[in-house]
């Protein structure tokens, strides 16, 4: 007799972070070393001189250095004015977690070092320049485990479309948001 599964594979949690995490305690981030992961890092402070598009070379350098250091494969990435999309795969859970932390931390540190917050912005973010409340990223990194095949191709196309829209090569097309990213 086969043991019944508590959660069927279709009901297993695949998403974590982003707007899904607001007002909730930290939980175990679902990750897979056999499937790609779609990441979204979003920042309300990434406007004007801190726009992520203006710091594209820095961001590309941080991603390249981190993927080499942790053995992460980056299938696709898009740098838009206030957010970054990554489609990645790692060989161990620890490597993926270290990659997430390093990329997010180094990008935020470098951009805030180059373009520090003024007094008005510090008050809006909730404190002195070096307090925990003064975060560059809006919330925890949004991540979603992506199945190979149709779902992978769909997410990859979405990331490429974001890049083309950011570079103004195609017009922005309003679309249904991916749950939890914003």
C-alpha positions in Angstrom: 0.0 0.0 0.0 1.4 3.4 -1.0 1.5 6.2 1.5 -0.7 9.2 0.7 1.0 12.5 -0.1 0.3 15.4 2.2 0.6 17.9 -0.6 0.1 16.9 -4.2 2.9 18.3 -6.5 0.5 20.8 -8.1 -0.3 22.3 -4.7 3.3 22.4 -3.5 4.5 26.0 -2.8 6.5 27.4 -5.7 6.6 31.1 -4.9 8.2 33.2 -2.1 8.9 36.8 -1.3 7.8 40.0 -3.0 4.3 41.2 -2.2 3.5 37.6 -1.0 5.8 38.2 2.0 4.4 41.5 3.2 3.0 41.2 6.8 4.0 37.5 7.0 6.8 35.8 9.0 9.8 34.5 7.2 9.3 31.0 5.9 11.4 28.4 4.0 12.0 29.6 0.5 11.1 26.9 -2.0 14.1 26.3 -4.3 15.0 23.5 -6.7 18.4 22.5 -8.0 16.8 20.6 -10.9 14.6 23.4 -12.1 15.3 27.1 -12.9 14.2 29.9 -10.6 12.7 33.2 -11.7 13.8 36.1 -9.4 12.6 39.7 -9.2 14.4 42.4 -7.2 12.3 45.6 -7.0 13.3 49.0 -5.5 11.2 52.0 -4.9 14.4 54.1 -4.5 15.6 53.2 -8.1 14.4 56.4 -9.7 16.3 59.2 -11.4 20.0 59.0 -10.7 19.6 55.7 -8.9 17.6 54.1 -11.8 18.9 50.6 -12.4 19.2 51.3 -16.1 21.8 54.0 -15.4 23.8 51.4 -13.4 23.5 48.6 -15.9 27.3 48.0 -16.3 27.7 47.7 -12.5 24.7 45.3 -12.2 26.0 43.1 -15.0 29.5 43.0 -13.4 28.0 42.0 -10.0 25.9 39.3 -11.6 28.8 37.9 -13.6 31.1 37.9 -10.6 28.5 36.2 -8.4 27.5 33.6 -10.9 31.1 32.6 -11.4 31.8 32.5 -7.6 28.7 30.4 -6.8 28.5 28.2 -9.9 25.1 29.6 -11.0 23.8 29.4 -14.5 22.0 32.6 -15.6 19.6 31.7 -18.5 18.2 35.2 -18.9 18.1 38.6 -17.1 16.5 41.9 -17.6 17.4 45.2 -16.0 14.5 47.7 -16.0 14.4 51.1 -14.4 13.2 49.9 -11.0 13.5 46.1 -11.0 15.6 43.2 -12.2 14.5 39.9 -13.5 16.8 36.8 -13.4 16.2 33.3 -14.6 18.8 31.1 -12.9 19.7 27.6 -11.9 22.1 26.5 -9.2 23.7 23.2 -8.3 23.1 23.5 -4.5 20.6 25.3 -2.4 23.4 27.1 -0.5 24.9 28.4 -3.7 21.5 29.8 -4.8 20.9 31.5 -1.4 24.4 32.9 -1.4 23.9 34.2 -5.0 20.6 35.9 -4.0 22.1 37.6 -1.0 25.4 38.7 -2.7 23.7 40.1 -5.8 21.1 42.0 -3.9 23.5 43.3 -1.3 26.3 44.4 -3.6 24.0 46.1 -6.1 22.3 48.1 -3.2 25.6 49.0 -1.6 27.2 50.2 -4.8 24.2 52.3 -6.0 23.7 53.9 -2.6 27.5 54.6 -2.3 27.4 56.3 -5.7 24.1 58.1 -5.2 23.5 58.5 -1.4 20.0 59.3 -0.1 19.2 62.9 0.8 17.6 63.9 4.1 14.1 64.0 2.7 14.5 60.4 1.3 15.9 59.2 4.6 12.9 60.4 6.5 10.6 58.7 3.9 12.3 55.3 4.3 12.2 55.4 8.0 15.4 56.4 9.7 19.0 57.3 9.6 21.1 56.3 6.6 22.5 53.1 8.0 19.4 51.6 9.8 17.7 48.4 8.9 14.5 50.3 8.0 16.4 52.2 5.2 16.3 49.4 2.6 17.1 49.8 -1.0 14.9 46.8 -2.1 11.2 47.0 -1.6 10.8 43.7 0.1 12.3 40.2 0.1 13.4 38.9 -3.3 10.5 37.3 -5.2 11.3 33.8 -6.4 9.4 31.2 -8.2 10.4 27.7 -9.2 9.7 27.2 -12.9 9.0 23.9 -14.6 11.0 23.0 -17.7 9.1 23.2 -21.0 6.2 25.6 -21.6 6.5 27.4 -18.3 10.3 28.0 -18.7 9.8 29.3 -22.3 7.0 31.6 -21.1 9.1 33.1 -18.3 12.1 33.4 -20.6 10.0 35.2 -23.2 8.6 37.5 -20.4 12.2 38.4 -19.3 13.3 39.1 -22.9 10.2 41.2 -23.5 11.0 43.3 -20.3 14.5 44.0 -21.8 13.2 45.1 -25.1 10.6 47.3 -23.5 13.3 48.9 -21.2 15.5 49.6 -24.2 12.4 51.1 -26.0 12.8 48.7 -28.9 9.2 47.6 -28.6 6.3 49.6 -27.0 5.3 48.7 -23.4 2.4 46.2 -23.4 0.3 46.1 -20.3 -0.1 42.5 -19.2 -1.3 40.5 -16.3 1.2 40.7 -13.4 2.9 37.6 -12.1 1.4 37.1 -8.7 3.7 38.3 -5.9 6.2 40.3 -8.0 4.9 43.8 -7.2 
